[in-house]
Amino acid sequence: MAEFDYDVLVIGAGPGGYVAAIRAAQLGLKTACAESRETLGGTCLNVGCIPSKAMLHASEYFDAAANGAMEKMGIKVSPKLDLDTMHAQRKDAVKQLTGGIEFLFKKNKVTWLKGRASFEDAHKVKVGDETVTAKNVVIATGSSVTPLPGVEIDQKVVVDSTGALELPKVPKHMVVIGGGVIGLELGSVWRRLGAKVTCVEFLDQILPGFDGDVRKESNKIFKKQGIEFKLGTKVTEVKVKGGKATLTLEPAKGGDAETMEADCVLVSIGRKPNTDGLALDKAGLETNQRGQIEIDHDFRTKTDGVWAIGDVVPGPMLAHKAEDEGIAVAENIAGQTGIVNHDVIPSVVYTWPEVAGVGLTEEAAKEKGDVKVGKFPMLANSRAKTNHEPDGFVKVIADAKTDRVLGVWCIASVAGTMIAQAAQAMEFGATSEDIAYTCHAHPTHSEAIKEAAMAVTGKPIHI
């Protein structure tokens, strides 16, 4: 039997990779993780989910102070923006969390191999200047920003999500290309800090993949907050001259072009799997039409001993999906049974209010059969009322015959936290009645989930 340097080598230390490495080590497997960044944590911790939340949170405070929300509650303030300090607290959060993963690697005896990895064969991988062998290799290389053809990102005037976190001053006019999660989150940060923000989306509605009601209502809320939308519109050209960008916009369905000027353009039209430079062919692998690595239910690729998880495989590109797959793949390698229920993966947009959903949209549920739907407005929720957070609603979609919950969607200040209850209920196969008859603490935002579940059978109390 061939001797290997490691039982498991994980390529990539993002949420999927670092979790897979730690779990494999916990299960007694000799584990290494290859990562070329100076810090662990991948896109999410370094330039994605974590730093963007630090800026979202700080900008919410500034907005509340600057736009009179605090004054309504009897707090008089005159805020002054110190952008350098705001950036510093973002960087501090990132430093602490990436350092925390390094500590966990040491604690669990995971070897960090620093450098870019590429296959020499299915069990031999070159990392930087050294070559190591592993019985099992897990590809967890994540994703990167999808470029817009003909548009060059200079990280000064035309930025991607990484550059949008680092802007040294508040732009006068920011144009966001793409009305998805990242564009709306980062656009809302700079809108709160004083920028005029225009969001250009190719589709006729924002937030593709979300429930129809949620998409419409979110659009209304963000418009009310001052974000301008140009829907059904494509950007065909971006020219940069003298620190300004001139965009050429055309209706998606054809028509006359128009131009728009901006001093910052954020390109956020999606993400693509990272497989360049991996030499997948040497491991007997190739990618599908979407650039993803195909896997079976257990995260095995077609090559024995090579596994893949996270953004490089089919499914939503979400950190928590990758983390769950990281745990599952390590357990499968160790001979246990690791499973991820891909029907119950929550999605959250961390705008204000937050937008969250889990399971099927009403549109998708109706395609599968008859449904019952219950809705409850946050305006009628006592905690939202006292917090001056009237926007949004909760919507519960249940199977008309069995009453089993198929999907839950909500817009609320703490929707991202609320959705965990819905996900857990669905994981247990709950009916709308199960949620309706579960006692919820009062006054909490989560009571809106209970009331929406009661509304499925037409009996909410507070509307």
C-alpha positions in Angstrom: 0.0 0.0 0.0 1.3 3.5 -1.0 2.4 5.7 1.9 1.0 9.2 1.8 2.2 12.4 3.5 -1.4 13.2 4.6 -4.7 11.4 4.9 -6.5 14.5 3.7 -5.2 17.6 1.8 -7.7 20.4 1.5 -7.1 22.9 -1.3 -8.4 26.3 -0.1 -9.0 27.7 3.4 -12.3 29.5 2.9 -15.4 28.6 4.9 -15.7 25.2 3.2 -12.0 24.4 3.2 -11.0 25.4 6.7 -14.1 23.7 8.2 -13.3 20.5 6.2 -9.7 20.6 7.4 -10.7 21.1 11.1 -13.4 18.4 11.0 -11.1 15.9 9.3 -8.4 16.5 12.0 -11.0 16.2 14.7 -11.9 12.8 13.3 -8.3 11.6 13.7 -7.1 12.1 10.1 -3.7 13.6 9.4 -4.7 16.8 7.6 -3.1 19.7 5.7 -4.7 22.7 4.1 -3.2 24.6 1.1 -3.8 28.3 1.0 -2.0 31.0 -1.0 -3.4 34.0 0.8 -1.4 35.6 3.6 -4.4 34.9 5.9 -6.9 32.0 6.3 -10.6 32.4 5.8 -10.9 32.8 2.0 -13.0 35.5 0.3 -15.7 35.4 3.0 -13.5 36.4 6.0 -11.0 38.5 4.1 -12.9 40.5 1.5 -16.5 39.3 1.6 -19.1 38.5 4.1 -17.3 39.6 7.2 -15.8 43.0 6.2 -19.0 43.9 4.4 -21.0 43.3 7.5 -18.6 45.5 9.5 -19.3 48.4 7.0 -23.0 47.7 6.9 -23.3 47.8 10.7 -21.3 51.0 11.0 -23.1 52.7 8.2 -26.5 51.8 9.8 -25.4 53.8 12.9 -24.3 56.7 10.8 -27.6 56.7 8.8 -29.7 56.5 11.9 -27.9 59.5 13.3 -27.8 61.5 10.1 -31.3 61.0 8.9 -33.3 61.8 12.0 -34.1 58.2 13.1 -32.4 58.8 16.5 -34.0 62.2 16.9 -37.5 60.6 16.7 -36.5 58.6 19.8 -35.3 61.6 21.7 -31.6 61.4 20.9 -30.1 64.5 19.4 -26.8 64.0 17.6 -24.9 65.7 14.8 -22.8 62.9 13.3 -19.5 63.4 11.5 -18.1 60.7 9.3 -14.6 59.5 10.1 -14.2 57.0 7.2 -10.6 56.0 8.2 -11.8 54.9 11.6 -14.7 53.0 10.0 -12.3 51.2 7.7 -10.0 50.5 10.7 -12.7 48.7 12.7 -13.5 46.6 9.6 -9.9 45.6 9.2 -9.7 44.8 13.0 -12.7 42.4 12.8 -11.1 40.6 9.8 -7.7 40.4 11.6 -9.3 38.9 14.7 -11.3 36.3 12.8 -8.6 35.2 10.4 -6.2 34.9 13.3 -8.8 32.9 15.1 -8.8 30.3 12.3 -5.0 30.1 12.5 -5.4 29.3 16.2 -7.9 26.6 15.4 -5.6 25.1 12.9 -2.8 24.9 15.5 -5.2 23.6 18.2 -6.5 20.8 15.9 -3.0 20.1 14.4 -3.9 21.0 10.8 -0.8 21.8 8.8 -1.1 25.0 6.8 0.8 24.6 3.5 1.4 28.2 2.2 1.2 28.6 -1.6 -0.9 27.9 -4.7 -1.8 24.3 -5.3 -1.9 22.3 -8.5 -2.4 18.6 -9.2 0.4 16.5 -10.5 -1.8 13.4 -10.3 -4.9 12.5 -8.2 -2.9 12.0 -5.1 0.1 14.3 -5.7 -0.2 18.0 -5.3 2.4 20.8 -5.8 1.9 23.5 -3.2 4.3 26.5 -3.9 7.7 24.9 -4.2 7.0 21.6 -2.5 5.1 18.5 -3.6 3.0 16.5 -1.2 0.9 13.3 -1.4 -2.5 12.7 0.1 -4.8 9.7 0.2 -7.8 12.2 -0.2 -7.8 15.6 -1.8 -10.7 18.0 -1.2 -11.0 20.9 -3.7 -12.5 23.9 -1.9 -11.1 26.7 -4.0 -14.2 29.0 -3.9 -15.1 31.6 -6.4 -14.1 35.0 -7.7 -15.9 38.0 -9.3 -17.4 37.4 -12.7 -15.9 40.0 -15.1 -18.1 42.1 -17.3 -16.9 41.7 -20.9 -15.0 44.8 -22.1 -15.0 46.5 -18.6 -11.7 46.7 -16.9 -11.7 46.8 -13.1 -9.0 49.2 -11.9 -10.0 49.2 -8.2 -10.0 53.0 -8.3 -13.0 54.1 -10.5 -14.3 50.7 -11.6 -14.2 48.4 -8.6 -15.4 44.9 -7.7 -16.7 43.9 -4.2 -13.2 43.9 -2.8 -12.4 47.5 -4.1 -15.9 48.7 -2.9 -14.9 47.9 0.7 -11.7 50.0 0.4 -12.9 53.3 -1.1 -10.9 56.1 0.5 -13.7 58.6 0.2 -17.5 58.5 -0.3 -18.2 58.7 -4.0 -20.6 61.4 -5.2 -22.3 59.0 -7.6 -21.9 55.3 -7.5 -23.4 53.1 -10.2 -23.8 49.4 -9.2 -24.0 47.0 -12.1 -26.1 44.1 -10.8 -29.1 44.0 -8.5 -28.1 40.9 -6.6 -27.1 40.5 -3.0 -23.6 41.9 -3.2 -24.5 44.9 -5.2 -27.4 45.8 -3.0 -25.4 45.4 0.2 -22.4 47.4 -0.8 -24.5 50.0 -2.7 -26.5 50.5 0.5 -23.3 51.1 2.6 -22.2 54.0 0.4 -25.8 55.3 0.0 -26.0 55.6 3.8 -22.7 57.4 4.0 -23.8 60.0 1.5 -23.4 58.7 -2.1 -26.0 58.9 -4.8 -26.5 55.3 -5.8 -27.9 54.0 -9.1 -28.4 50.2 -9.5 -28.5 48.9 -13.1 -29.9 45.4 -13.4 -30.3 43.4 -16.7 -33.4 41.6 -15.4 -36.7 43.3 -14.8 -36.5 42.8 -11.1 -33.8 42.8 -8.4 -32.7 39.8 -6.3 -32.9 36.9 -8.8 -33.8 33.6 -7.2 -35.8 35.2 -4.4 -39.6 35.0 -3.9 -41.6 37.3 -6.2 -43.3 39.2 -3.4 -40.0 39.7 -1.6 -38.4 41.0 -4.8 -41.2 43.6 -5.4 -41.3 44.8 -1.8 -37.5 45.0 -1.4 -37.4 47.2 -4.6 -40.0 49.5 -3.1 -38.1 49.8 0.3 -34.7 50.4 -1.3 -36.2 53.1 -3.6 -37.8 54.8 -0.6 -34.3 54.8 0.9 -32.9 56.7 -2.1 -31.4 54.0 -4.3 -32.3 54.6 -7.9 -33.0 51.5 -10.1 -32.7 51.0 -13.8 -34.2 47.6 -14.4 -34.3 45.7 -17.7 -31.1 47.5 -18.6 -27.7 46.4 -19.7 -24.3 48.1 -19.5 -22.6 47.8 -22.8 -19.5 50.0 -22.1 -17.7 51.8 -19.3 -15.1 54.4 -20.3 -12.8 55.9 -17.6 -11.2 59.3 -18.1 -9.8 61.7 -15.5 -11.2 59.8 -12.5 -14.7 59.6 -14.0 -16.6 56.8 -15.6 -19.0 57.2 -18.5 -21.4 54.2 -18.8 -23.4 53.3 -21.9 -26.7 51.8 -21.0 -29.2 50.0 -23.3 -32.6 48.5 -22.7 -32.3 44.7 -22.4 -35.1 44.2 -24.9 -33.6 46.7 -27.4 -34.0 50.4 -27.9 -32.0 53.6 -27.7 -28.8 53.8 -25.7 -28.1 56.4 -23.0 -25.0 57.5 -21.2 -24.5 58.1 -17.4 -21.6 59.5 -15.5 -20.3 58.2 -12.2 -17.2 58.6 -10.1 -17.4 55.0 -9.0 -18.7 51.9 -10.7 -19.2 48.7 -8.8 -19.3 45.5 -11.0 -21.3 42.8 -9.1 -22.9 40.6 -11.7 -22.1 37.3 -10.0 -19.2 35.0 -9.2 -17.4 32.2 -11.0 -15.8 29.0 -9.7 -12.0 29.2 -9.1 -10.4 26.3 -11.0 -7.7 28.1 -13.1 -4.2 26.8 -12.3 -5.4 23.7 -10.5 -4.4 21.4 -13.4 -7.6 19.5 -13.0 -6.9 17.4 -16.1 -3.9 15.8 -14.3 -6.3 14.5 -11.7 -8.6 13.2 -14.5 -11.2 16.0 -14.0 -12.8 18.7 -16.1 -15.5 21.3 -15.4 -19.1 21.5 -16.7 -20.5 24.3 -18.8 -20.8 26.6 -15.8 -17.2 26.0 -14.8 -18.1 23.8 -11.8 -16.8 20.4 -10.8 -19.5 17.7 -10.8 -19.8 15.6 -7.7 -22.1 12.8 -6.4 -24.3 13.0 -3.3 -21.3 12.3 -1.0 -19.1 15.1 -2.7 -17.0 12.6 -4.6 -15.7 13.6 -8.0 -15.4 11.0 -10.7 -11.7 10.5 -9.7 -11.3 8.2 -6.7 -9.9 10.0 -3.7 -10.7 13.5 -5.0 -13.6 15.4 -3.5 -15.0 18.9 -4.0 -17.2 21.3 -2.0 -18.4 24.9 -1.9 -18.5 27.4 -4.7 -16.7 25.1 -7.1 -19.5 22.6 -7.2 -23.2 23.1 -8.2 -25.6 24.9 -5.8 -25.8 28.3 -4.2 -22.5 30.1 -3.7 -23.0 30.7 0.1 -20.4 30.4 2.9 -22.8 28.4 5.2 -23.5 25.9 2.4 -19.8 25.4 2.0 -19.3 25.0 5.7 -21.9 22.3 6.0 -20.4 20.6 3.0 -16.9 20.9 4.6 -18.2 19.0 7.7 -20.0 16.4 5.6 -17.1 15.7 3.2 -14.7 15.2 6.2 -17.2 12.8 7.8 -17.6 10.8 4.5 -13.8 10.5 4.1 -13.6 9.2 7.7 -16.2 6.5 6.9 -19.1 8.2 8.6 -22.3 9.5 6.9 -22.1 13.2 6.1 -25.2 14.7 4.6 -26.2 18.2 3.6 -29.9 18.9 2.9 -29.6 21.2 -0.1 -33.4 21.9 0.0 -32.9 23.8 3.3 -30.2 26.4 2.7 -31.2 29.8 3.9 -30.3 33.0 1.9 -29.9 36.4 3.5 -29.3 39.9 2.1 -27.8 42.1 4.9 -29.4 45.4 3.8 -31.7 47.4 6.1 -34.1 45.8 6.6 -32.6 42.3 6.0 -34.2 40.0 3.4 -34.1 36.3 4.0 -35.6 33.1 2.7 -35.3 29.3 2.9 -36.9 26.6 0.8 -39.1 27.2 -2.3 -40.4 30.5 -3.6 -44.2 30.7 -4.0 -43.6 30.5 -7.8 -41.5 27.3 -7.6 -43.9 25.7 -5.0 -46.9 26.3 -7.3 -45.1 24.6 -10.1 -44.9 21.4 -8.0 -48.6 21.5 -6.8 -51.2 23.3 -4.7 -50.1 25.5 -1.9 -51.5 27.6 0.9 -49.8 30.9 1.7 -49.9 33.0 4.9 -48.5 36.5 5.2 -48.0 38.8 8.2 -46.8 42.5 8.0 -44.0 43.7 10.3 -46.1 46.8 10.8 -48.4 44.8 13.0 -45.5 43.3 15.0 -45.2 44.9 18.4 -41.4 44.7 18.7 -40.9 46.1 15.1 -43.4 48.9 16.1 -41.4 49.9 19.3 -38.2 49.8 17.3 -39.6 52.0 14.5 -39.0 49.2 12.0 -42.3 49.0 10.1 -41.1 47.7 6.7 -41.4 44.1 5.5 -43.4 41.0 6.1 -43.1 37.2 6.8 -44.6 34.8 4.3 -45.0 31.0 4.9 -45.7 28.7 2.0 -47.2 25.3 2.8 -48.4 22.3 0.8 -52.2 22.5 0.5 -52.7 18.8 1.3 -50.2 18.0 3.9 -49.6 21.5 5.4 -45.9 20.8 5.3 -43.8 24.0 5.1 -42.2 24.4 1.7 -40.7 27.8 2.0 -40.5 30.9 4.3 -39.5 34.4 3.2 -39.2 37.5 5.2 -38.2 41.1 5.1 -37.4 42.5 8.6 -34.6 44.2 10.5 -33.4 40.8 11.9 -34.7 38.6 9.1 -31.3 36.8 8.9 -31.7 35.6 12.5 -35.4 34.9 12.2 -34.9 32.6 9.2 -32.9 30.0 11.3 -36.2 29.1 13.1 -37.8 28.4 9.7 -34.9 26.4 8.5 -34.9 24.2 11.6 -38.6 23.7 11.4 -38.3 22.6 7.8 -35.4 20.3 8.6 -37.8 18.5 11.0 -40.6 18.4 8.3 -42.8 20.9 10.2 -46.3 21.8 9.2 -47.5 25.4 9.3 -49.6 24.3 12.3 -46.5 23.1 14.1 -45.0 26.7 13.9 -48.4 28.3 14.6 -48.8 26.3 17.9 -45.2 26.9 19.1 -45.1 29.5 21.8 -43.0 32.5 20.8 -41.6 35.0 23.3 -43.3 38.4 23.4 -42.5 41.0 22.2 -40.1 39.6 19.5 -39.8 40.0 15.8 -40.1 36.2 15.5 -43.7 36.4 16.5 -44.3 37.5 12.9 -43.3 33.9 11.8 -45.9 32.4 14.2 -48.6 34.8 12.9 -47.7 34.1 9.2 -48.0 30.4 10.0 -51.4 31.0 11.6 -52.3 33.0 8.5 -51.8 29.9 6.3 -55.1 28.6 7.7 -56.6 32.0 7.8 -56.4 32.8 11.5 -53.7 35.3 12.4 -54.6 37.3 15.6 -53.0 40.7 15.1 -54.3 41.6 11.6 
